[in-house]
Amino acid sequence: MLQMLIVASLVTWCAFYALWTLLPAAAKRKIATRLLERRLPEFVARVLRPHASATAGCGCDGCDRSPKAATPVTGGTPITFHPRRRH
């Protein structure tokens, strides 16, 4: 009986972990925000806080809006594409 209880708890934990890992960032953010509204142990809240304040899932920090990104690349050799012959 004890073995069944241990196996059932491990399988449940692994399923929860896999689901949480595969969830999109928006779903994690929503779930974490809702859970943090409740009274939770500190170690659980500490794990959920980064997910509640996470931004977009791409991890972009605005690198496309930097002044360096706005300057065109000069010099170098132009790239030429040569189509393949079809048989």
trRosetta pair geometry for C-beta under 8 A, 3 or more apart (Angstrom, degrees):
i j d omega theta_ij theta_ji phi_ij phi_ji
1 4 5.8 -53 -152 34 33 112
1 5 6.6 33 151 -19 64 106
2 5 5.6 -55 -151 36 34 113
2 6 6.4 33 152 -18 67 105
3 6 5.8 -54 -148 37 32 110
3 7 6.3 29 156 -16 66 108
4 7 5.8 -55 -144 40 30 110
4 8 6.1 30 157 -20 65 109
5 8 5.8 -54 -143 37 27 111
5 9 6.4 24 158 -16 62 107
6 9 6.0 -58 -148 38 28 107
6 10 6.3 26 155 -17 64 108
7 10 5.8 -57 -146 39 30 110
7 11 6.2 28 158 -17 66 108
8 11 5.9 -54 -144 38 29 109
8 12 6.3 30 156 -19 63 108
9 12 5.7 -54 -146 38 31 112
9 13 6.2 31 156 -19 65 107
10 13 5.8 -55 -144 38 30 110
10 14 6.2 28 157 -17 65 108
11 14 5.8 -55 -144 39 29 110
11 15 6.3 31 156 -19 64 107
12 15 5.8 -56 -148 37 29 110
12 16 6.4 28 155 -17 64 107
13 16 5.7 -56 -149 37 31 111
13 17 6.2 31 154 -20 66 108
14 17 5.6 -52 -144 37 31 113
14 18 6.3 31 157 -18 65 105
15 18 5.9 -54 -145 37 29 109
15 19 6.3 29 155 -18 63 108
16 19 5.8 -58 -148 38 29 111
16 20 6.2 27 156 -17 66 109
17 20 5.8 -56 -144 38 28 109
17 21 6.2 28 157 -20 64 109
18 21 5.8 -55 -144 36 29 111
18 22 6.3 12 162 -6 64 113
19 22 6.2 -69 -145 45 26 100
19 23 6.4 42 155 -44 64 100
20 23 5.8 -39 -148 7 31 118
20 28 7.1 87 -162 -108 74 104
23 27 4.5 -114 -180 85 109 123
23 28 5.1 133 104 -56 122 87
23 31 7.6 -22 165 10 164 140
24 27 5.0 91 61 9 80 102
24 28 7.1 -147 97 -5 41 89
24 57 6.3 -68 -170 -72 79 154
25 28 5.6 -55 -146 39 35 113
25 29 6.1 39 154 -24 67 105
25 54 5.6 -117 -168 120 110 133
25 56 7.0 96 86 174 151 28
25 57 3.6 -176 5 -83 133 96
26 29 5.7 -51 -147 33 30 113
26 30 6.5 28 155 -17 63 106
26 57 7.2 -70 -25 -38 75 115
27 30 5.8 -54 -148 37 32 110
27 31 6.2 27 157 -14 66 109
28 31 6.0 -59 -145 42 29 107
28 32 5.9 26 159 -18 66 112
28 51 4.7 -96 151 -167 108 119
28 54 7.0 13 95 41 115 143
29 32 6.0 -58 -141 40 24 108
29 33 6.2 26 159 -21 62 109
29 51 6.2 -150 -88 158 48 73
29 52 6.2 108 -150 -133 62 32
29 54 5.5 -126 -84 57 104 95
30 33 5.9 -55 -147 34 26 110
30 34 6.5 22 157 -14 62 108
31 34 5.9 -59 -150 39 30 109
31 35 6.2 25 156 -16 66 110
31 51 7.8 -28 73 133 88 132
32 35 5.8 -57 -143 40 30 109
32 36 6.2 30 158 -21 65 108
32 48 4.3 172 -148 -171 97 94
32 49 7.6 -177 172 -70 124 13
32 51 3.9 163 -55 98 161 107
32 52 4.0 -135 119 -65 113 78
33 36 5.9 -57 -146 35 28 109
33 37 7.1 37 152 -29 59 99
33 52 4.7 128 -73 -139 66 100
34 37 5.9 -48 -161 18 35 115
34 38 7.8 27 147 -13 60 100
35 38 6.0 -56 -166 30 44 110
35 40 6.5 44 159 -56 90 144
35 44 7.8 -102 152 148 124 113
35 48 5.7 -116 87 -141 122 160
36 40 7.1 -72 -114 14 43 132
36 45 6.2 98 -121 -134 85 88
36 48 5.6 -170 -65 115 99 130
36 49 7.0 100 -102 -86 139 62
36 52 5.5 -11 -8 -75 146 157
40 44 4.5 -104 164 84 121 123
40 45 4.9 147 84 -55 116 90
40 48 7.5 39 85 17 166 141
41 44 4.9 87 64 8 83 105
41 45 7.1 -158 93 -5 41 90
42 45 5.6 -58 -144 41 34 111
42 46 6.0 40 156 -26 68 106
43 46 5.6 -48 -144 32 31 116
43 47 6.8 31 155 -18 60 103
44 47 5.9 -57 -156 35 33 109
44 48 6.3 21 153 -12 67 112
45 48 5.8 -63 -142 43 33 106
45 49 6.2 49 159 -42 68 98
46 49 6.2 -35 -144 9 27 116
47 50 7.8 -65 178 27 33 97
47 51 7.9 12 140 0 63 114
48 51 5.6 -69 -160 45 51 110
48 52 5.9 50 148 -28 83 107
49 52 5.7 -57 -144 33 32 111
49 53 6.6 4 167 2 67 109
50 53 6.4 -72 -146 49 30 93
50 54 6.4 55 153 -58 65 94
51 54 5.5 -27 -147 -10 35 122
54 57 7.9 49 146 -85 122 57
56 59 7.6 -116 94 -22 83 26
56 60 6.6 -13 78 38 129 91
60 63 6.4 -114 -160 20 84 92
60 64 7.1 -8 -169 -2 131 103
62 65 4.8 -49 -177 40 88 113
62 66 7.0 112 128 -48 82 80
63 66 5.8 -29 -158 -7 44 118
63 69 6.5 120 151 -55 65 140
64 69 5.5 -162 -150 153 36 165
65 69 7.0 33 21 54 8 135
66 69 4.8 96 60 2 81 102
66 70 7.5 -146 96 -10 47 86
67 70 5.7 -55 -155 29 40 114
67 71 7.3 40 153 -25 67 98
68 71 6.3 -51 -159 21 37 109
73 76 7.0 7 144 9 108 136
